[in-house]
Amino acid sequence: MRFADPLSVKAKSLRVRIFFVASQRQGTRPTQEDYFANYNDECFAIADGVGGLPNGDVASRLACETALWAYRHVRTRPYYWDDKRLFLKRIFRTTNITLWQKQREIGFEEGFATTLITLLIGERSFWAGGVGDSRIYHLGGTGKLASLFPDDVDPSGKLTNALGISRYGLVPHVVAKPLSHNDVLLLATDGISRYIDEKVLAKQLAMCGETTQSLTSAVEEILRGAERNGSTDNMTAILIKRIFSS
């Protein structure tokens, strides 16, 4: 006779809710070269076209759409689904090659590139991958704010890694962490991250509430804060909060 696993029974009774909001500003830039996308509250992507190269808006949109396409299709293969770190690396490899090949088309010969953050959310954990200087912040139950990846920049602030630069050899930063009750995640492009005080940001995220309206107010205040601190760049933020209840 088989007995039910009490941990399994408890997990099945757990109700999970996800709240997320996203917002953008164009700043004083002539075009909006940031892009974000979401699939089924499971996979989020945010990208920022690299300045100084043409077609940054095309690059960021193509990166996010390809990352979500890869998530939907590659997850059907147990080999990748069972190893989320490997899964993320596959998503980045597919996305990078797609951007590289796009440059063979007429009108894109001068090249383009983009940063990319991709976030996968599970029942009790999350996995994130990143390339470039867009950031993902995590505020856990201790109240300590953590930026999960180092910026891929040299001492002068120039990008050292981005999608679309080289056909092979792209290595994203990848992290996996538990996702606990009331944890908050913020995905942000550098038009925000370069102009915010992380102590202030930690307080804003800790007080963002548990409704779509309260999260919307929080993310709008984050963008306004970046503007007050001098940002004139494209700005994009995705704020995500996971609530667990029985």
C-alpha positions in Angstrom: 0.0 0.0 0.0 1.3 3.5 -0.9 0.9 6.4 1.4 0.6 10.0 0.3 3.7 12.1 0.7 2.7 14.8 3.2 5.0 17.4 1.5 3.3 16.7 -1.8 -0.2 17.1 -0.3 0.9 20.4 1.2 2.3 21.6 -2.0 -0.9 20.8 -3.9 -3.0 22.8 -1.4 -0.8 25.9 -1.8 -2.3 28.7 -3.8 0.1 30.8 -5.8 -0.6 34.3 -7.1 1.6 36.4 -9.2 1.3 40.2 -9.6 3.4 42.1 -12.1 3.4 45.4 -13.8 5.7 47.0 -16.4 6.3 50.6 -17.4 8.5 52.6 -19.8 9.8 56.1 -20.5 11.5 57.2 -23.7 13.4 60.0 -22.1 15.0 62.4 -24.6 16.1 59.7 -27.0 14.7 59.8 -30.5 13.5 56.2 -30.3 12.5 53.7 -27.7 15.1 51.0 -27.9 14.0 49.1 -24.8 11.5 46.2 -25.1 9.9 43.8 -22.7 7.7 40.7 -23.0 6.0 38.1 -20.8 4.6 34.6 -21.4 1.9 33.2 -19.2 3.4 34.8 -16.0 6.2 32.1 -16.3 8.8 33.7 -18.5 9.8 37.4 -18.6 12.3 39.2 -20.8 13.6 42.7 -20.9 16.2 44.1 -23.4 17.9 47.3 -24.3 19.3 47.9 -27.7 23.0 48.9 -27.6 23.6 52.6 -28.2 25.9 53.5 -31.0 24.7 50.7 -33.3 21.7 51.0 -35.7 18.4 49.3 -35.2 18.5 49.0 -31.5 14.7 48.9 -31.3 14.7 45.9 -33.7 17.4 44.1 -31.7 15.7 44.5 -28.4 12.3 43.4 -29.7 13.8 40.4 -31.6 15.7 39.3 -28.5 12.7 39.3 -26.2 10.4 37.6 -28.7 13.0 35.0 -29.6 13.7 34.3 -25.9 9.9 33.7 -25.3 9.7 31.6 -28.4 12.6 29.5 -27.2 11.0 29.1 -23.8 7.7 27.8 -25.2 9.4 25.3 -27.5 12.5 24.1 -25.7 10.6 23.4 -22.5 8.9 20.4 -24.2 12.3 18.7 -24.1 12.9 17.0 -20.6 16.6 17.3 -21.0 16.4 21.1 -20.8 13.2 21.4 -18.6 14.9 19.3 -15.9 17.9 21.6 -15.8 16.8 25.2 -15.8 20.4 26.6 -15.9 21.1 24.6 -19.0 17.6 25.7 -20.3 18.5 29.4 -19.9 21.8 28.9 -21.6 20.0 27.3 -24.6 17.6 30.3 -24.7 20.4 32.7 -24.8 22.3 30.7 -27.4 19.2 30.5 -29.7 18.5 34.2 -29.2 22.1 35.3 -29.9 22.3 33.2 -33.2 18.9 34.7 -34.3 20.3 38.2 -33.9 23.5 37.3 -35.6 21.7 35.8 -38.6 19.4 38.8 -38.9 22.4 41.0 -39.7 22.7 39.1 -43.0 19.5 40.6 -44.2 19.3 43.8 -46.3 19.2 46.9 -44.1 20.9 45.3 -41.2 24.4 44.8 -42.5 25.9 47.4 -40.1 25.1 45.2 -37.2 23.0 45.6 -34.1 23.2 44.3 -30.5 21.2 44.2 -27.3 21.3 43.4 -23.6 18.9 40.8 -22.3 17.5 39.5 -19.0 15.4 36.4 -19.0 13.5 35.3 -15.9 11.8 31.9 -15.4 9.4 31.6 -12.4 8.5 28.2 -10.8 6.4 27.2 -7.8 9.1 27.7 -5.2 12.1 29.0 -7.2 13.2 31.3 -9.9 16.0 31.1 -12.5 17.5 34.1 -14.3 20.0 34.7 -17.1 21.6 38.0 -18.2 24.0 39.6 -20.6 24.9 43.2 -20.7 24.1 45.9 -18.2 20.4 45.5 -17.7 19.7 44.4 -14.1 17.5 42.1 -12.1 17.1 42.9 -8.4 15.8 40.5 -5.8 14.3 41.6 -2.4 13.9 38.6 -0.1 12.3 38.2 3.3 15.4 39.6 5.1 14.8 43.0 3.5 18.2 42.9 1.8 18.2 44.0 -1.8 20.6 42.1 -4.2 21.5 42.8 -7.8 21.9 39.3 -9.1 24.4 39.8 -12.0 27.5 42.0 -12.4 27.3 44.5 -15.2 29.2 43.5 -18.4 31.1 46.7 -18.7 34.7 47.8 -18.6 36.1 50.6 -16.2 35.0 53.3 -18.7 31.4 51.9 -18.7 31.6 50.4 -22.2 29.7 47.2 -22.7 31.9 44.1 -22.9 29.2 41.5 -23.7 25.9 41.7 -25.6 23.7 39.6 -27.9 24.4 39.9 -31.6 28.1 40.7 -31.4 29.6 37.3 -32.0 27.9 34.2 -33.5 29.5 31.8 -31.0 30.9 31.9 -27.5 28.2 33.9 -25.7 28.1 33.0 -22.0 25.3 34.5 -19.9 25.3 35.0 -16.2 22.8 32.5 -14.7 21.4 32.3 -11.1 18.9 30.1 -9.3 17.3 31.1 -6.1 14.3 30.1 -3.9 11.2 32.2 -4.3 9.6 32.8 -0.9 6.4 34.5 0.2 6.4 38.3 -0.5 9.7 38.2 -2.4 9.9 40.9 -5.0 11.8 41.0 -8.4 12.6 44.0 -10.4 14.0 43.9 -14.0 15.4 47.2 -15.1 17.3 48.7 -18.0 20.3 50.9 -17.3 18.3 54.1 -17.8 17.0 53.2 -14.3 19.8 51.2 -12.7 22.4 53.9 -13.2 20.2 56.6 -11.6 18.7 55.0 -8.5 19.8 54.8 -4.9 19.6 51.1 -3.9 18.8 51.9 -0.3 15.8 53.9 -1.5 14.9 51.2 -4.0 14.9 48.5 -1.2 12.4 50.6 0.8 10.2 51.1 -2.2 10.1 47.4 -3.1 9.5 46.4 0.6 6.4 48.7 0.6 5.0 47.8 -2.8 1.9 46.0 -1.4 0.1 43.0 -2.8 -2.2 44.5 -5.5 -1.7 45.4 -9.1 -2.6 49.0 -8.2 0.1 49.3 -5.5 2.7 47.7 -7.7 1.9 50.1 -10.5 2.3 53.0 -8.1 5.7 51.6 -7.0 7.1 51.1 -10.5 6.0 54.6 -11.6 7.7 56.1 -8.6 10.9 54.2 -9.5 10.9 55.7 -13.0 10.1 59.1 -11.7 13.0 58.8 -9.2 15.4 57.9 -12.0 14.2 61.0 -13.9 14.7 63.2 -10.8 18.3 61.9 -10.5 19.1 62.9 -14.1 18.2 60.0 -16.4 17.2 61.0 -19.9 17.7 57.6 -21.3 15.1 55.0 -22.3 13.8 53.4 -19.1 11.9 50.1 -18.7 11.0 48.3 -15.5 9.1 45.1 -14.7 8.1 44.6 -11.1 7.0 41.1 -10.0 5.7 39.9 -6.6 4.7 36.3 -5.8 2.2 35.7 -3.0 1.7 32.2 -1.5 -1.5 31.4 0.4 -3.2 28.2 1.6 
